[in-house]
Amino acid sequence: MSMITQCPACGTSFRVTPPQLQAQHGMVRCGRCAHVFDGFATLATLGDDRPPDIAARPVIADRKPEPAAGPAVRPKDATVAPARVEVAPEPEFVIPPASPQPEFPARSLSRQMAFPPPQTAPAAAGIADERLPQRRGSWGLGIVLLLLALAAQGAYFFRGDIAASVPEARPYLGKMCQLLICTVALPQRPRLISIEASDMQATDPVNRGRIALTATLRNHGSTELGYPALDVVLTDTKDHTVARRVFLPAEYRAAGKDANAGIPPNAEVTIRLDIDSGDLGAAGFRLDLLPAPTR
């Protein structure tokens, strides 16, 4: 038993097979008038005694078919009246055109993807170029102030060495110390001063505790040095320490001598220190030189 379908536009009948209709969801183009119609809507059966038609040939189009709601079901006993079947050109099985996809306007897309023009970069570069000399000037001024502060600190802490090396700078250092409430003392370098000779003698035959220490100090430096502090240790007959004390230059320097004067370079000075040791029984001593504190 064969199956036929009829074009609703021109009435031409075509012989079709179920696989052909199912492959293209029943959509057929008439080979005579080129009308596209649903082959399931006019589908019918044809008796075996009918003359055969030219088989339909499927044509695959560019677009995929839209899913059909389902083939129309015909009753099994439906027959076509015995009429002559015209042999028409072969129908084409086509895919219905899909709905067109929406296209976005180029103008709206360009507005969405547009970026602001880089106008701020040159302006920022110009501002940076204008501020660069100002920043350089500020840095230069800051460096100069730091150097001046460093020089002032060096002059304050090493004022004694500067005054000893450059005597012409002593008046200026004295003015600075008037403002800072300090003194221009000579440098303290006990390692450059050696004890050439020392002696201890009793000064009162009745009171054996009264003694006098004498020492000869020599300055081996090339500049004038300040008098050092004396570290005196009194010992007994067994060389055990019985007393110890540090004497500052003001306590052993000769009365009436200039307090700002020091030991000249490559020169020797003799100092004398009077001590009342009481009943400690001092029989010997040890003498050492220490840097005297300055302010």
Disulfide bonds with the S-S distance in Angstrom:
Cys177-Cys182 2.37
